[in-house]
């Protein structure tokens, strides 16, 4: 198992190539807030699009909604967020830095070692000082102050509806997208005439006032979720098992397979069962899909069996019935719920980390992001071999415009062809199209063009000469999942490669 890519490498690449920028950077930045750049927004949208297609659009048992971020404040009382959505917090009495209490021991710590006349050292998390043998007892940030006793801190952002900041107008930015699907259960059930089991999906922004956010886009205060609430009849049995338990295992398998399908290595994925004492107040069982991030193994998504807790709570607090009529048994039942919940930002970080490669080609380092073609921000780059030849440039622009009707395609003529290839490798573009003299011909020499261009495959760096008229069909085949070898064998390799691999 190879070592994961370092976070510093991903942060540097993300800024340099337009994936992710620090929010409000010209003002010094805003802590744990990030802006997605031109390539980052394409990658993020592709992840959401593929998730929605695979888990909503193509399934007969799924529908979607897009609910308001601001909801009635009683929603959060009913759901338990006002009482239970907290983390333990401690403060340093000296530097006033705040920490999540259960994360302190996982942080590197500053130590002024008495065995070396008070020299300052930064000790790795969980390890003693190599000189004096002491373990951390003080603030890990400053190494001087004592920490306060833990106290509970509610993670919801509070705000006010209307012009007057009074208690009656208090509301909250949603900390999850799930509750909107529960409070809209009956609306969706009646309007779409659904039968159990069925699911409601939503992708959207959530907000959590994290005590110690960090690790780039892994833990932020504003983030996007892709969540499903899958409702099942608790009286049904599937393959001899209670329906909620069967569907819980089924969703775990389907979600794990989805991440592998789009490029995450099986070696970097694992399942972690929640112990009884760490289950959320609503959960019968929860399983996390964990990924080996640059910071170590951490949650990529969770799949929880929420039983009937949420629907019963909202029925109790609203006074409205949130049941399903079981025609077979002639009775009303409160469905159980299985919830697959993934973060878009964490998924993006995982896909980037897994795709990153450093290779040596002809004695030089090649950095490449081997994204699955469906996730790649740019599908095709069109490159003119000679930017001073108007006919070559004109042909390249025409090709880009035609292909851009179907995919995200860019034109670039700002460097030599070898460097242009490397730029596209570094942002994960699966294919490059090079327009050269052979394509358009040379009138001064009386040579006619062959109206073919060179397609270069990112992963193999192999090339093929393809007629311009067939480009759309070839890329449709490749971007629909056909291997390069299947398409390339129908076309000749160029007589001489444009300039290196």
N, C-alpha and C positions, 0 to 999 in steps of 0.2 A: 504494500500500500504506500503510494507516494505521499510526501508531505503536502498539506494544503498550501495554496498560494497565500503569501502574507497579505494582511490587510493594507499595509502601506503601499504595496504594489498596486492593489486594486483601486485605492483612493487616488493615487497618482495617475493611473491610466484613465480613471473616470473623469477627472478634471481635464486632462490633456486632450482627450478625444471627445469630450462633450457628452458624457453620460450623466454625471452628477456634479453639481456645484454646491458650495456652501451657500446657504440662504443669506441674503443681504451682505454679501462678502465685502463690498466697498465700505460698509459701515462697521467692519470688524466681525461680521457674522452673527447669527443667532444660534444659540446652543442647541444642538441636536435637531436642527431644521435644515432640510436639504431641498434643492431645486433640481429637477430633472431637465437636462439639456436636450439638444436636438436628437441625439441618438438614444439617450436615456428614456425619453418619452415614447419613442418608437418601440424600444424593447419592452417597456412597461405595458404599453397598449397591446403589443403582440401577446404577452403573457395572459392578459385579461381576456383578449379575444379568443385565444385557443382554449382557455379554461371554460369560458362561456359556451363556446361551440360544443366542446366535448361533454360537458356536464349539464347543459341546459338545452341548447338548440337541437341536438341530435337525439334527445331522450323524450319519449312520450310521457314520462311520469314527472317531468320537471317544468316549472314556469319561473319567471323572474319578476322582480319589482325593483323600483328605485325610489326609496323613501326619503323623507326629510331628515336632515341632520338634527334639527331641533324638534323635540317631542314634548308632550305634556309631562311635567315633572313627576306626576304620580307614576308614570311608567317605571321610573328608576327606583321608586319606593317598592312597587310591586315586584320588580325583578330581583330585589335584594342588593342592588348596587349602592344605594345610599348607606346601607348598614354593613355590607360585607366587602365592597370593592376597595380594599385598603391594602397597603403594604407597611411593614414596620420600618420606622425611620429613626436614625440617630444623628446627633449633631456633635461636631467637635467644639469643645468649650473655648479653644484657643483661636483657630482659624475660621470657625463658623461653617466649615464645609459640611454638607449633608450627605448621608449615605443611606442606602437601603440596608437595614440591619443584617439581613440574611445574605448579603453580597459582600460584606466587609472582608471576610476571610478569603475571598477569591481575588482580592486586589493586591498588587505589589505594594510594599509599605516602606515608608521612609524611616530610617533608624540612625540616631546619633550614638555611635558605638563607644561605650566607656573604655573598652579595651584598646582603642586606637586614639585616645585623647579627644573623643567626641567627634571624630570624622563622620561625615554624612554618607550613608549608603542607601541605595534603593534595593530592597530584598525581594526576590520573587515571592509570589503569593504562597502562603502556607509554609514557607521555609523559615528556619531560624537564621540568625546572623552567623556567618561563618567564622567570625572572630571571637565573639563573646558567648554565642549559643543562645542568646535571648530570643524569645518569640514576641510577636506583636502584642502589645497591650494598649498602645495609644493610637491616636489618629493616624491612619495610613497615609494621609495627604501631607501633613506637616511634621509628623513624628514627635509632636510636643504636647498636644492637648489631649485631655481625657474625653471619652465619648459619653454622651448622655444615655440614660436608660431609653430603650426603644419605646416609641409611641406610634399609634396607628395613624396613617395619613391617607385620606381619600383621594383616589386618582382621577376623579372626574373634574373637568373644567367647568366652573360655574360662570354663568353669564345672566343677563337680564333681558327680558322681552319688553319693549316699549321704552319711552323716554325717561321714566322715573325708576331709580334703583331702590325698589322696595321689595319686601319679602314676597308679596303676592306675584311679583313679576319674575321671580327666580326660575331659571331653567338651566339646562346643562347641554354641552356639546356631547353627542353620543360617544360612549366609550367602546361601543361595538355596534355592528349592523344588525345583530340577531333580533333584538327586541321588536324592531319594526315588522319583522316577518311573523312574530307571534301575535302582535296586536292587529295585524291585517289578515290573520288566519281565516276568519269567517268571510271577509270581503273576497278573498281569493277563492275560497271554497265555493261560494255561491255564484260568483261571476264566471268562473271557468268550469263549473259543474264537474269537479274532480272526484275521483274515487281513491280511497287509501289502497296502497301506499302512494304518496306523492310528495314532491319537494318544492320548496320555494327558495330561490337563490337571489343573492344581491351582492354586488361589488360596489364598494364606496369607501369614503373617508371616515375614519374614526379618530378620536382624540383621547389621550391619556397623559395626565400630568405626572410623568414618571419622575421618581426621586433622582435616580442616577441613569439617565439615558446615555447612550454612547455606542461605541463600536460601529462608527459610520452609520449606515442606514439600517443596521440590525435592530436597534431599539431607539425609537424616536417618539416625540410627543404627538405628531400628526402622521398618520399612515393610512394605507389603503388595505382593506380586507376583501377577501372573496369567501363568502359564507353560504352555506346551505343548511336549511332546516328541513329534514326529511321526516315526514309524519307517517307513523305506522299504527295499525290497530293492535293494541296490547293483548287482545283476545285471540289474535291469529297465531298460527304456528307455521313455520317454513322449514321443511326438511326435519320435522320433529322437534324443532327448537322454537322458543318464543320469538315472535317476529322482530322485536327490537334488538335482540341479541344477534339474530341472523344478519339483519341489515347493518348493524354496527360493524361486524366483521367484514361484510361485503364492501362497505365504504372504506374501511382501512386498506383492504386489498386494492381497490380501484384507485385510491389516491396515491398509494405507493407506486403502482404501475404507471400512473400518469407522470410522476416526476422522472421515473426511469425512461419513459418513452421520449421525453423531450431533453434528455441529455445528462441527467444526474447519474453518476456512477453508483452501482449497487454497493461498492465498497465504502461510499460516503453517506449511505443511508442506513438507518436502523429504526426499530420500533422501541418505544419505552412505555411500559405500563405504569400508570400512576398508582402509587401506594394508597391504601385506604385513608391514611391521615393527611394526604395532600389533595384529595379530591375536592373540587368546588362544591359549594353547598347544594347545588342542583344535580350533581352528577351521580349516576349509578356506576359508571365506568368511563375512564378516559384513557386514550392511547395517543401518544405524541409520535409523529414522524420526526426524527431528529436528523440533522445534517452535520457533517464535520466541517463547520465553518473555519475560517482562519483563526477564530478565537476559541476553537474547540467544539465538541459536540454540543449542540443547542437545538431548541425547538424550531422546526420549520413550519409545522402545522399541527393542530390537534383535532382529534375526532372523538367527540363526547356523546355518551348516551345520557340525555338530559331528562329522561322519563317524561312525566306529564307535569313537571313542576311549573314551567313557565305558563302554559295555558291555564292551569288551575289558579295560579297567582293573579293573572290578569283578569280572569273571570271573577275572582273574589273582589279585587279592588275596583273593577269597573262596573260590576253588577250585570255584565253581559254574558250570555252563554257562549262558550267557545268549545263546542262539542261537534262530533260527527255522528250522523245517524247510520248505524249498521243495519242495512236492509235485510241481511241474512238472519241476524239475531233479533231484529226489531227492537233495538235499544240504542240509546245515545251513549257514546263513549268519548272519553277525553284521550286523544292520541298521545302515544309516546313519541319522542323526538330524538333522532340521531343528527348530530351537528358536525359536519366537516368544516373546519374554519382555517383558512390559510391567509397569510399576509403577503400582499403583492411585493412589498419592498424586500422582505426576507427571501422570497422566491427569486427575485431579480438578483440579489446578492449571491445566492447559491448557484444560479445558472451562470453568472459571470465567473465565480470562483472555479467551477467545474470545467468551464470552457477554456480557461486560461492555459496557454502552453508557451514554453520557451524552447525553441529548437535551433540547431545549428545547421545552416545551409551554406555550403561552399565557404566554410570558415567564418561566417557571420551569423549573429543571433537573429532569429526570426521570432517575433512575438505574434501569436495568433490566438484569436478567440474562436474556438470551434463550436459556435452556437448551432443548435438544430436550425435548419433553414427556415422553419416556420417562426422561430423566435428572433432570428437575426434582424437587427434594425434596418439594414439596407440589404436588399436581395441581390441587386446587380449594380456594378459600377461600370460606366462606359468611359473609356479612356482613349483619347487620340494619341497616336504614336508621335505625330509631329503637329504641334499646335500652330505653327506658322503656315501650314497648308490649309487654306480656306475650305477646300473641298473635303478634306479629312474631318475638319472641325464641324462643318455643316452636316456631314453624314452622321457623325457621332451624336450631335444634338437631335437629329431626326430619330435615330434609334432610341435615345433616352426618352424622348417624348412618347414614342409608340409603346415602349415597355412600361412607362410610368402610368399608363391607363390601367394597369393590372397590379403592379407592385411598386414598392418604394425603390426608386432607381436614382442614382446620382451621376453627374458628369464631373470629371476632374482632369485638368490639364496643367496643374501647378508644379509639376516636377517631372523628372525622367521616369520612364515606364517602370523600371525596377523599383523605384521608391514609391510610386503610386500603388504597385502591388502590395508592398509592405504596409502602407497605410491602411489599405482595405483589409489585409490580414488582421491587423491590430484591432479593428472594430468588428470583425467577424463576418464580413461580407462573403457569402458563399461563392459568388461568381463575378468575374470581370470580363468585359468585352473590350477588345482592343481593335480599333480601326486604324489600318495602316495604308501604305502606298499601294500594296497589292489589292486592297479592297476597292480603291477608286481609280487606280491606273495612273499612268504618267504620260500626259499628253506631249510633253517635250520629247520623250523617247518613243512616242507612238505606241505605248503599251496600254491596252484596255484593262479596266478593272475586272476582278472576278466576282465582285459583289458578295464576298465572304468576309467574315470577321473571325478573330481568334477568341474563343471562350477559354478562360482559365479556371480550373477548379481549385478552390482554396485549400482543401485538405491534402490532395495528392500533388498539387501544383502542376498537374498534367494539362495539356492544351489540345484543342481541336478546332479545325477550320469549318465554320458552319455558315451556310447561306443566310444572308440577312432576312430573306423572306421566311425562313424557318425558325427564327429566333424565338418567336412567341410560343410555338409548339414545343420547342426544346426546353425552354424554361418552365413551361407549364408542367412538363413531364418531370423535370428535376425537382422543382419546388413542391410537387405533389408527393415526393418521396422516392422517386426512382434513383438507383445508384448511378454515379457518374459513369461507371464502366458501361452500363447499358446504353446510355445515350451517346457516349463518345465513340463507341466502336462503329457507329454508322458513318462517322466522318473522319477525314484524314487529319493526321497531326500536321502542324505547320512545318514547312521546309526548314525554317530556322526560327527558334523562339524569339519573341519580340525583344526581350533583353533579360535573360536570366529567368529563373523560375518564379 
